[in-house]
Amino acid sequence: MVGVGAVGAIEIGILAFLLRAEDALQLPFGTFLYGDLSPIAVLRFGRAFVVMTLGFAFVCALLFLAWLTEKRILLWPAFVLSIGLASGLSLSGHSAVDPGSSWLSELADWAHLAAASLWVGGLVQLAFVVWPLAPELRRTAFLRFSRLATVLIAVLLGAGTYLSILRLPHLHDLWTVGYGQVLLVKLALVSLALLWGAAHHFVVRPALERGAAPFRGLPRSLIGESAVGVAILLVAAILVESKPPPQPVRAPTAASHAATP
């Protein structure tokens, strides 16, 4: 499952780069193979693409070695490298290039993306790997992930709230501009996932801690929450391609007028 994710990050990343080449490089998709790709070296988007592609190729190598040699310790550098590579999207997206961006917005964007990936990825692993294939690990894995998910959700909500305030100058932008409308859809899905996760945390978790058997519908419930989580990531991808509303222009201060010759 992890190997599929790493290979998918490479292949889908290449496809996304090709589709965005017309905007990023001013190069039509039909002539991409015969065009000048040298601007990649100077564009944030191009450098991030190269680093992430090569980095995830190295992640795949670590995963293959961990599987081949049965040395699970190799999974840790693969994990750390994957989380670090996610910053490429934050360093080349809205949080890095739009007006008002700073190192703080880049850090918040990376924390938001990393927390969401770990949360949704953990749900997918529970629903499709641990529950059907490792019955002896169900209770331990669920309880450990429940504790981790609490921290991830706190980071997710904190960073997401900061970025929303930064990118939407006015409250009415939520329903009057396209970026805000997509964000509303994302917020609705996040609210649904949080309610779903709260039911697992406050109902299922205490029962498992008491040693009770999980209720029969828990596997389907985990699959449902995983599906909502994946939908959140899809909407987030649409949000990345949407243009935030322009920031209001600040009026010049008296000091700037005095400094003007």
N, C-alpha and C positions, 0 to 999 in steps of 0.2 A: 504493500500500500504506500509506504514512504517512497519506495523507488519509483512507482508510477507518478507520484507527486513531483519528484525531482526532475524526471524526464519531461513531464508535462510543463513544468516551469520553463525548461529550455525551449521546447518545441512551440508552445503557445506564445512564449516571449518573442521568438523569431517571427511568428505569424503576425503578432501585434505590431512589431517593428515594421514589417513590410507594409501593413495597412496604414500605418501612420507616416510612412516615408513621404507621402505627397505633402503633408503639412510640415513635417520636421525638416525635410531636405529640399522642399519645393521640387519634388521629383515624382512624376506620374507613375502609378503602380505598373503600367504596361511597359515602361522603359527602365524599370528599376535595375535589372541585371546589366544594362549597358550604360548606366549613368555614372556620374561622378559621386563617389561615396566619401571623398576626403573631408567634407564638413562634419562627418561623425566625430573627428578628432577634436573639434572645438565646441560642439554642442553638448550641453548638459545631458540631454536625452541620449545622444549617441554614446557618450562615455559611460553613462549608467548602463546602457544596453550591453556594451562590450564586457564590462566588469561583471554584471549579473550573469551573462551567458557563460563566461569562462568559470565564474565562481560556482554556478550550479553544476557544471561539468565536473568540477573537483568534488562537489558534494556527492554526485553519483558514484565517483570512484571510491570515496570513503564508504558509502553504503555497500558497494559491491565487495570491498575488502572485508567489511564487518560480516557480511553474509558468508563469504568464502572461507574466512579464517575462524569464524564464530567468536570473534573478539568484540564484545558489545561495547567496550570502551571507545571504539572508533565512532560510535554513534554520537558521542558527545561533541567532538569537533564538527561533525556534520551538522548537528543541531545548532550550535553557536554560529557557524558560518552562514547557515540558512537565515537565521534571524538577522544577522548583520547585513546580508545581501538585500533584505527587504528595504533597507534604507535607500537603495538606489531609486526606488519609486518616489520616496519623499524628497530626495535631493534633486529631482528633475521634474517635479509636478507643480501644482498650484502653490504648495506651501513653500516652494523655493524661488519661484519666478514672478508671482503676482505681486502687485503693490501691497506694501505692509508686511511682506514676508521677512522672516528673520531666522536665526538659528533655533529660536524657541518654537516657531511654527514647524520647522523641519523635524525637530525632536518630537513634538506632539504628534505630527503625522506618522512618524515611524512607530511611536509607541501605540498609537491607535491601530495601525495596520498589523503590527506584531501581535498585539493582544487579541484582535479579531481572528487572525490566522490560527493562533494557538487554541482559542476557544472553539472555533468551528472544526478545526482539525482534530481536537480531542473528542468532540462529539461524534465525528465520523468514525474515528477509531473504535470508540465504545460501541457504536451501533452496528458496524459492519465487520469488525475484526474480533474484539474481545468477546462480545456477547455470543456470537454464533460459534466461535472457534476455540475459545479458552474459558470454559465454564468455571474452572477453578480460580480464575482471576477476576471474575465479575465483581464480587463484593469489594475486594481491595482496590481495584481500578476505579470503580464508581466513587468510593469514598475519597480517594486521593484526588481524583479529578474534580470532585465537588468542592474541595478546599481550594484547589488551584483556580477554578472557575470564578470563585468569589473575588479573588485578587484581579484576575483578568478583566472581569466586568467593571470593576472600579476604575481601572486604567482606561478601559474602552470608553466609559461614559465621561470621565474627566477630560481626556484628550479630545473626544468628539465634541463636547460642549464648547471647549476653548476654540476649536477650529471653526465651528458653526458661527460663533460670535465674531470671529475674525473675518470670515468670508461673507457674512451677510450684514451689511451696514445697518439695515432697518428690519424690524420684525415683520413688516408686511411683505418683505422679499420672499418669505417662506411660501406665499401663495400667489405672488404676482409675477415672479420670474421663473424660468424653466429650471434653473439650478435649485431654487428653493423647493419647487414642487417635487423634484426627484428626491431631495433631502427628506421631504415629508413622508414619501413612500418608504424610504430607508428607516426613518424613525418609527413608523408604524410597524414594520417588520421587527425592528429591534425590541419594541415594546412587547410584541407577541412572544418573541424568543425569551425575553426576561421573565414574563409570566410563566411560560412553560418551564424555564429553568428553576424558578422559585418553587413551583410545585414539586419538582424533583428534589430540591434542596431541603424544603421544610416538611415534606411528606415521606418521600422515599428514603432519604438519607437517615432520618432517625430510626425508621423501621429496620434498615440494614445494620445500623449500629447496635440495635438490640438483638441482632442475630436472626431476625425474622426473614422469611423467604420473600424475594421481590414479587410484586404482583405480576400476573401473567401478561398484562398489557404493556409492561415497561419496555421490552424491545421495540415494539411499534411506536411507543412514545419517544424513544431515543431517535428513531429514524425520522419521525416527524419534526423534532427539534433540529436535527441535523439538516433536514431539507430547508427549514426556515433560515438556518445559518448560512447555507450555500446561497439562498436567494438574497440574503443581505450582502454577500460578497459580490454577487452579480450586479445588484443595484449600485454598490460602491464603485464598480468598474464603469458603469454609466456615468456616475457622478464625476469621476476623474476626467472623462471626456467632455463634460459640460463646462460652460464658461460661467464663473461666478459673476454676480453683478458688480459693476465698477464701484470702486471706493470713492466716497465723496472727496472733492478737492478742498483742501484746507485753505482758508483765506490767509494771505500773507500777513505776518505780524508787524507790529510797529518797528521792531528792531531791524527786520529785513528791509523795510522802506527806508529807514535811516541809513542803512549800509549801501543802498543803491545810489550810484553817482548821478 
